[in-house]
Amino acid sequence: MKLNLVKLKNIVFISFLFFCFSGCAQNNAIDFEATYPIIPVPNQINFGDAEIQFESVHIIANDFKNEGNILAGFFNEKGINSLVNGLHIQLKKENSSVDENNEEAYKLSISDKIIITSNSDKGIYYGIQTLKQIFRKSKTKGVFPKVDILDFPVFKIRGFMHDTGRNFQSVAQLKEQIEILSQYKYNVFHWHLTDNPGWRLESKIYPELQSQEATSRQKGNFYTQEDFKDIIAFCKERKITLIPEFDIPGHTDAFRKALQIDEMRDPKVKPILLNLFQELMDLADAKTMPYIHIGTDEVRNDFERVSNDVIFELMQLIEKNNREVIVWKEGIVVKKDTTSINQLWAYHEGRKGHRFIDSRSNYINHLDPFAGMGRLFFQQPARQPKGDALALGGILAAWPDNNIHNERDILKQNPIYPSMVFYADAIWNGRAKDYPEYWAKSPPKETQEFKDFKAFEAKVITHRDLFFKGKEFQYIKQTDKEWKLIGPFDHNGNVEKSFLVEEIIKESYKVDGEEFSWTDNHVGATIHLKHFFGFPAVTEAKQGTYYAYTTIYSPEDRVQDFWIGFQGWSRSGGRRVGPFPGLGDWHTTKPKIWVNNTEIAPPAWKQPNLGTKTDEIPFIDEDYFFRSPTKITLKKGWNNVLLKIPQDRNSWKWMFTCIPVKVTKDGFREVSDLKYSTNFENK
């Protein structure tokens, strides 16, 4: 399989046939790619023709004792003992067969023994992560496929960011996520430690920063300096660099309340900031913590403004401590600054000549669990195929600004884990080209791009089932879900206006002298009719009414769980472009869904009619993937599904989601015995 989206990917699979003696030819070969999917997909991979089974291992790690202990611990957890006569696994230091200029490159060979080769402990560690992904258990024996892999990343920085300034997460929950980041070869954890609701890192110089009076959410929750050191050590063991961020001079309500400062231009602010950043840097040496992020974004209010000299003195202090300075872009621009690294967000470009990290258009708090994964797959990090002296890489960011009931809501109400997995491949391998036309919609089914996404989706689903049992993984197969669309019909500002589509389904309609016909080839669980950030989607119209149609075949009469949603809600900005609908409505734009001509009622909302400015009221059931599924009666045979999706000028997300889902103790799963078709003749 050739993946034209991924740079330098050459995958060769060797299979074999067993022939039955009855005269028929039977292919009993293992599909190694499907059975042993690796994410990120290795740069070069050549599967052999067999698997090896073993009961014990003998690890030879003279050059990499720490990594040898990590590997031994993994096998011990899996019930595989370490014995001298066990399967030999060698961790070998070597430059010749691996990219000697890339300390994260590795080579993995599995035959009658296993050899992982690299010129550094980082490469060995990533080779171990790959080995762990392809380990299987058959009764008491371990199983590996025979394979040869040569692999290396094309970007220096491959990161993930959490905002704990707004919403605190425990050390345990952060470690859970950092562990998963390491399994997918991320090497940066960007820790946004401060924001308006709280200054979350203990200061022994200014302990009032953690006071009840200074903190507006999760009062009393902050990270001690020992917690911080613990997280740094945890990251370091996993070859992850921690980038701490004190976001100043904006986003500083907690800072100003704690220190009784009315405006950031107060002369006493500068020495306090210098002391706080020095205190931060004293918690780890420059080799362990080489980057310090100072924020500088979204300085919107006069009381947040400082002179550029204050920012420049902070930069100088950080550089005197042998650290690199990172700032947001858009953010404060200091003309004398020639060395800072720009972290890009929204649509902003970096300053000419400055190194940059790409975090544009990938904020998880805005992402739908289905449509958002396509964006992470097709979006080209740094808008170039691979990194260079300026393009350092990318950081996937989670900004669930709204208040929460409990810390797991951050994982439940945002597709954190699916996003980590989808983005891991893009930021490790790069993308040969950018595909903005697929950031908000699926490629046509006949294209290579669609086939590539479908193949990667299958890998993700296998990983979900193997490695995310019981975790918040809100993704199920969607590449077999097809829709017809028709519209937009002009509702003249009345979103409740009905059109003939609701009475009879036919190939075309004539409305007010205009001909409307159904369009095919719309694939996915979520369809953006018009994307809220302006990415190419189905229409450029600003308002109107669309209809979506499909049929679903059920082998029996049943009541089936469905995820159904309209006008999805970002987990930031309150009920952004609200208000939230009242009881009896799916949304204020009055969308509807019918199955076999029976209208499906919306949920009985627990918090109806909430306005837009409701950041402090946590979400409960606002979106489909964190509320109870909608139960729909299906008959045996084909079931007709029709959705009405109006849009007015006051709404933001012209979109819908409709997909059957199975809820299990291990998580969300596909309903495998239902089939989709857009054929009008299905009855």
PyMOL commands that set and color helices and strands:
alter all, ss='L'
color gray80, all
select helices_A, chain A and resi 32-35+65-77+121-133+171-183+207-210+225-237+253-259+269-281+302-304+308-320+364-366+371-378+381-383+408-412+416-429+436-438+448-467+500-502+624-626
alter helices_A, ss='H'
color red, helices_A
select strands_A, chain A and resi 10-13+18-19+25-26+44-54+56-60+81-82+87-93+106-110+114-118+136-138+141-151+157-163+188-192+194-195+198-199+241-248+291-295+324-329+341-344+356-358+391-398+482-489+508-511+514-517+519-523+526-530+544-554+558-566+592-595+598-599+630-634+637-647+654-660+662-664+667-669+675-677
alter strands_A, ss='S'
color yellow, strands_A
deselect
rebuild
show_as cartoon
